[in-house]
Amino acid sequence: MFLPRKILEEKLKRMLAEDIGQGDVTSTLIVPEVCNVEAEIIAKESGVVAGIEEVEVLLESLGLKFEILAKDGEEMEPKKVLMKIYGDARTILAVERTLLNVISRMSGITTTTRKLVEKIRKAGCKTIIACTRKTAPGLSYFDKKAVFVGGGDTHRLHMDDMVLIKDNHIKIAGGVGKAVRTAKEKVSFSKKVEVEVSSVKEALAAAKAGADIIMLDNFSPDQIERAIEKLKKAGFLGKVLLEASGGITAENILTYASTGVDIISLGEITDSPKALDLSLEVTKISTGVYR
């Protein structure tokens, strides 16, 4: 994933501005105006690192010097120093929480994704693990980037990536087949058409109408196997991608993967990630100027 540096910088600066408000009152009262420090961002638990590239952009925009000691996608253990930062004490303290929030959240999502992907691969399954659009408002880029770093698929980044026909679209259109056919008739050749179905009958209707991807929404593993069997008999198996979504967790994911679906999407990767515990510690105080 790539964003022009200035656009990413603007996103990060908005986060920082929201946190700072009118200024860091505490540091203004306690920290001398001329004071430089060295600080370290330290892992307090094991996991997979993400967000280093984003934090690097923010630090550079603030004129702070730094040394990167861990790369995105790298395993980390407790007490691992991820980064050293040098510069104005007030600036470092003002940006501390924003830095930690970005790396902690992204690392948590990356760690969760990596565990799921490895679990699937160790079981011998080729199923793609994808996230959904259930991201925190304003953090879609960061959440999706973290999934990518963890080896997962980002699914739709935005609503204009592809056609995704859901239950409400189907109600308004008057049925699965009609919704898919209408979309296929009007959509650009560059866009795939995916449709969410709630029964084996609807899955067959979607395939017959020409859907590129069929989302088996809230299907049990048994229902998925029945759908695959019906699609195979009708000659559609292998011609349409099958995605399982809804009710899938880290505990039951292997059962779903073993059905033979192409994709498994989980909202829990991004809608309620466990952030990894990190800290920023000042290690040296100086009146000198860092160059």
Residue pairs with C-beta under 8 A, 6 or more apart in sequence:
1 141
1 144
1 145
1 148
1 154
3 11
3 141
5 57
8 54
8 57
8 141
9 57
9 58
9 61
11 141
12 54
12 57
12 58
12 61
12 98
12 102
13 58
13 61
14 138
15 98
15 101
15 102
16 58
16 94
16 95
16 98
19 97
19 98
20 94
24 90
24 93
24 94
26 93
27 89
27 90
27 93
27 94
28 90
31 89
31 90
31 93
32 89
33 90
34 287
35 88
35 89
35 90
35 285
35 287
36 86
36 87
36 88
36 89
36 285
36 286
36 287
36 288
36 289
36 290
37 86
37 87
37 89
37 92
37 282
37 283
37 284
37 285
37 286
38 84
38 85
38 86
38 282
38 283
38 284
38 286
39 84
39 85
39 86
39 92
39 280
39 281
39 282
39 283
40 81
40 82
40 83
40 84
40 85
40 280
40 281
40 283
41 81
41 82
41 83
41 84
41 85
41 99
41 100
41 103
41 278
41 279
41 280
42 79
42 80
42 81
42 82
42 278
42 279
42 280
42 281
43 49
43 76
43 77
43 78
43 79
43 80
43 81
43 82
43 276
43 277
43 278
44 78
44 79
44 276
44 277
44 278
44 279
45 78
45 276
45 277
46 75
46 76
46 77
46 78
47 75
47 76
47 107
47 108
47 110
47 111
47 276
48 73
48 74
48 75
48 76
48 107
48 110
48 111
48 114
48 149
48 150
49 70
49 71
49 72
49 73
49 74
49 75
49 76
49 82
49 103
49 107
49 110
50 72
50 73
50 103
50 106
50 107
50 109
50 110
50 145
50 146
50 149
50 150
51 72
51 102
51 103
51 104
51 105
51 106
51 107
51 142
51 146
52 68
52 70
52 71
52 72
52 82
52 83
52 103
53 72
54 102
54 106
54 142
54 145
55 83
55 99
55 102
55 103
56 66
56 68
58 95
58 98
58 99
58 102
59 66
59 85
59 95
59 99
62 87
62 91
62 95
63 87
63 88
63 91
64 85
64 86
64 87
64 88
64 91
64 92
64 95
65 85
65 86
65 87
65 290
65 291
66 83
66 84
66 85
66 86
67 83
67 84
67 86
68 82
68 83
69 80
69 81
69 82
69 83
69 84
70 76
70 80
70 81
70 82
70 83
72 110
72 149
73 110
73 149
73 150
76 82
76 107
82 103
82 278
85 92
85 280
86 290
87 290
89 282
89 285
92 280
92 282
96 280
99 280
100 278
100 279
100 280
101 275
102 142
103 276
103 278
104 275
104 276
104 277
104 278
105 139
105 142
105 143
105 146
105 273
105 275
106 142
106 143
106 145
106 146
106 149
107 146
107 275
107 276
107 278
108 146
108 273
108 274
108 275
108 276
109 143
109 146
109 147
109 150
109 269
109 270
109 273
110 146
110 147
110 149
110 150
111 150
111 276
112 150
112 250
112 268
112 269
112 273
112 274
113 129
113 131
113 146
113 147
113 149
113 150
113 151
113 152
113 269
114 150
114 151
115 250
116 129
116 152
116 250
116 253
116 266
116 269
117 129
117 150
117 151
117 152
118 151
119 250
119 253
119 254
120 127
120 129
120 253
120 254
120 257
120 264
123 254
123 257
123 258
125 254
125 257
125 258
127 256
127 257
127 261
127 262
127 263
127 264
128 152
128 153
128 262
128 263
128 264
129 151
129 152
129 153
129 264
129 266
130 147
130 152
130 153
130 154
130 155
130 243
130 263
130 264
130 265
130 266
131 143
131 144
131 147
131 152
131 153
131 154
131 155
131 265
131 266
131 267
131 269
131 270
132 155
132 245
132 265
132 266
132 267
132 269
132 270
132 271
133 140
133 155
133 156
133 159
134 267
134 270
134 271
135 143
135 144
135 270
135 271
136 143
136 270
140 157
140 158
143 270
143 273
144 154
144 157
144 270
146 270
147 153
147 154
147 269
147 270
148 154
152 269
153 263
155 265
156 162
156 164
161 191
162 191
162 192
162 193
162 194
163 183
163 187
163 191
163 192
163 193
163 194
164 194
164 195
164 196
164 215
165 173
165 176
165 179
165 180
165 183
165 193
165 194
165 195
165 196
166 196
167 196
167 198
167 217
169 179
170 176
170 179
170 195
170 196
173 179
173 182
175 205
176 195
176 197
176 202
176 205
176 206
176 209
177 205
177 206
177 208
177 209
178 209
179 195
180 193
180 195
180 205
180 206
180 209
180 210
180 211
181 209
181 210
183 193
184 193
184 209
184 210
187 193
192 212
192 213
193 210
193 211
193 212
193 213
194 211
194 212
194 213
194 214
194 215
194 243
195 206
195 211
195 213
195 214
195 215
196 215
196 217
196 245
197 203
197 205
197 206
197 214
197 215
197 216
197 217
198 217
198 218
200 223
200 226
200 227
200 230
203 214
203 216
203 227
203 230
203 231
204 230
204 231
204 234
204 236
206 214
206 240
207 214
207 231
207 234
207 236
207 239
207 240
208 234
208 236
211 240
212 240
212 241
213 240
213 241
213 242
213 243
213 263
214 240
214 241
214 242
214 243
215 243
215 244
215 245
215 265
216 223
216 224
216 227
216 242
216 243
216 244
216 245
216 261
217 245
217 246
218 245
218 246
218 247
219 227
219 244
219 246
221 255
221 256
221 258
221 259
224 242
224 244
224 256
224 259
224 261
225 259
225 260
227 242
228 237
228 242
228 259
228 260
228 261
231 237
231 240
231 242
241 262
241 263
242 260
242 261
242 262
242 263
243 261
243 262
243 263
243 264
243 265
244 256
244 259
244 261
244 263
244 264
244 265
245 264
245 265
245 266
248 256
248 264
248 265
248 266
249 266
249 268
250 268
253 264
253 266
256 264
257 264
